[in-house]
């Protein structure tokens, strides 16, 4: 194996890139540190000014208030149901569609795939009026199903899974056919486990999008007991400048971010595997 010789100029360039990345990282983390600081301060102290965010004393009273607030936990459960429901639905439908486009022969396959890709170019706002009317006709507003259904069709998910299935050698299918495996068995038992990195990547993106979604829940969820966390927290900020609960609002924001952070920590390695194409050796 050839050894790499790093010149002084190369090392200097690496240090410069490191410091640039460090500065950008600090800039990006500043709002996060600010909201965490707010969440740990007493609301009465914040009324006198927010300049004391990074000075002692700190308190966990705002987080204790969240534990005592039934509305916040109701919003949390709504967000969890919607995010998990969308993630499972998108993974299932995208995997089935991706397998069909990559492995099966049927009429107008290429045409249908192009039509699916056109979905990437259509903004959600372009169909929001028609979607609202349809859900109103079927009385799906203010229901979990009504919040989950619109985003089950993921053009990006179908494209990602199609490309991943195409990267798997067809010799694997042929070997399974020699063992008299059916088409569905080949998909479910043989090929689907090989796509776990792509599914983890798609699952993370879908969960993040569903958890942070604001546009559709704002339109569909008009009752407070059907609010998701994004809508519930926004409804609490009726007058942020004069609010007596800035610390409580900060604690709500941190609380809402925890599931996203946990999901990313556990599944981030799969994103690297999927992007690098290392799932199939």
N, C-alpha and C positions, 0 to 999 in steps of 0.2 A: 504494500500500500504506500502510495506516495505521501511523504510528509509535507505539511503546509508550513511555509516559512513566512511569518508575519513581519513585515517591515515596520520601522517606527512610524512612518506615515499612516500605515494601515491601523496601527494601534491608536494613534491620535484621532483618526476618523471615527473609530469605534467609540472612543470616549466622548467625542462630540455628539454622536447619535444617542449615546446613553443619557447625556445631560439634557438633550432636547426632549427625549422621551420622558425623563424624570420631571421636567418642567411642565410638559403637557399633562402628565399624570396628576400633578399637584393641582393644576387648573381645573381638571375634570372632577377631582375629588373634593374641591372646595365647597360646592353646593351640598354635597353629601355630608361633609363634616358640619356644615352650618345647620342643616335640618336635624342632625343627631344632637348637636348642642342645644338647639331649641327644645327638643323633646325631653331633655334632662334638666331644664330650668323650671323654677316655680313661676306660675302664670302671673302672680302678683309682682314678681321682680321684673318680668318682661314688660309689664305695663309702664314701668319707669324708663325703659329703653332696652334695645336688643344688643347694645354694645357689650353687655356682660355675659354674652353667650359662652365665651371660652374662659370664664373665671369661676372659681368655686364660690358657693357650694352648689352641688348638683343633687337632684332628687329623682326617684323612680315613681313619684306620685302620679304622673301623667299616664304611665303604663298601667299602674294599678287602677286608674279610672277607666282604662280601656277594658280591663277584666270585669269591671262592674257595669259596663255599658252593653246592654243586650242588642242595641241597634248596630253597633260596630261588628259584633260577632254574627249578626244576621247578614250584614253586607258581606262579611268575609265568607260565610258559607255560600251565599249566592255566587260570589266570584269563583269560589272553588268548584262549585257544581258546573258553572258555565265553562270555565277553563279546562277542567278535566274532561267534560263531555265533548267539547270541541276538539281537544287533542286526540282523544280516542277515536272519534268519528273521522277526523282528517287522516289519521294514520291508517285506519281500516280502508277507507274509500280510496285514498291515494295509492296504497299498496296494491289493491285489486286493480285499479285503473292502470297503474304503472306496469304491472305484470302483463295485463292484456295488451297494452301498446307495445311492449318490448318483446313478448314471446308468442302471442297468438296471432293467427292470420284470420282477418275478417274484412268484409267489404268496407271501403272508405276509411281504412285505419289511419292512413297518413292525413287525410282531409280532416277527420275528427280530431286528430292530435294537434293540427294547426289551429283549429277552432278553439281547442282548450287553451292553447298558448295565447290566443287573442285575449283571453280573460285577464292576462297580466297587464294589458294595456287599458282596461276599462276601470276607471276610478269608481269607488263605492258610491260617491255622491251622484253619479250619473243614473243610478238605478234606485236611489233611496225612496223616491216618491212611489214608484211602482211596487217596491218591496213593502212599504208601509201600508199601502192599500190592500195588498194581498194578505198580509198578516192581520189586518183589521177585519177582512172578510171572514177569515177562519178563526177569529177571536183568539189569536195567539199572543197578543200583547200582554205584558205583565205575567208572563209564564217563563219558566226556565227553557222550555222547548223553543219558545219564540226568540230567546236570546242566543240559543245554540245553533239553530238551523241555518241562519244566513251565511255563516262562515265555514260550513262543512265542505263546500266545494272550493278546493284550493288548487288553482292552476299551478302555482309554484310547487305544491306537494306532488301533483301528478307528474310534472316535468322532472323533479328531483328523483322520484322513485323509478320513473321510466329509464332515465339515464343510468341509474345504479343497477337496475336489472339487466340492461344491455351490456354492462361491463362484466357480468358473470358469464363465464364460458358455457356455451351450449352443450358441451360434452357432459356437464353435470346433469342436465335434463335427460340426455340420451342414456346415461348410466342408470338413472332412476326408472326410465321407461323399460329397460331390460329387466328390471325387478317387478314389472307389471304395476307400477305406480300410476294412479290416475292423475289427470291434469291438476285437480285441486290438491291432491296429496303432494305433488311436486312443488306446487306453490307454497303450501302451508308447512310442510315438513322439511323440505330441502332448501328452497331458495329464500324463503322469508327470513330464516335465522341468519343468513349471510348478509342481509340488509340492515342488521341492527344498528350499525353506525349511522346510516342515512336516516333510519327511523328516529334515532335519538336526536339527530340534528333537526329534523322536521318537527319532532315533538317539542323541543325547546323553543323553536321559533313560534310554533302555534300557541304554546302555553303563554309565552310572553305577550303575543299579540292579543290573545283572549283576555288575559289578566289585566292588561293596560287599556283595553278597548273603552273608549268614551263615547264615540259618535252614536253607535246603534243603541246601547243601553240608555243613553239620554233620550232617545226617541221612543223606544219600546217600553221601558220601565218607568211608568208614571206614578206608581204607588211606592211609598217609602219602604214597604216590606219586601219589595222586589229590587231595590237598589243594589248595584254592585259596589265594591269599595271605591272605585273611581268616582261614581256618581254620588255616593254617600259622603265622601270626604269633600267633594266640591260643594255639596249642599250645606255643609257645615261652615263653609267660608263665605257666609253671606256678607260680612264686612270685615275683611282680613285686617285692615289697618286699625280698626277700633275693637278688634276681637279681644275678649278677656281670656281666651284659651289658646294663645299661640303655641304654648308648650304642648297642649293636648292635641292640636292639629299636627304638630311635628311628630308626636308619638304615633298618631294615626298613619302618617305617611311612612314612617319607619316600619310600623307593623304591617302595612300593606306591601312593603318591599321584601319582607323576609322570605315568603314562599318562592319568589323569583330568584333570589340569591341562592337559596337552598337547592332548587332545581338545577341551576347553572353549575354550582359547585360539583354536584354529583354526576352530571352528564357532560361536562365540558370536554373531557378527553375523547368522547365519541365524535365531536365536531371535527377535531383534528384528523381523526382516522377517516372520516367520511370525505373530507376535503382532499386529503392526500391519496385517497383511493386505495388504502391499505387493507380494506376489508377482505378482498379476494386475493389470495396468493397464487 
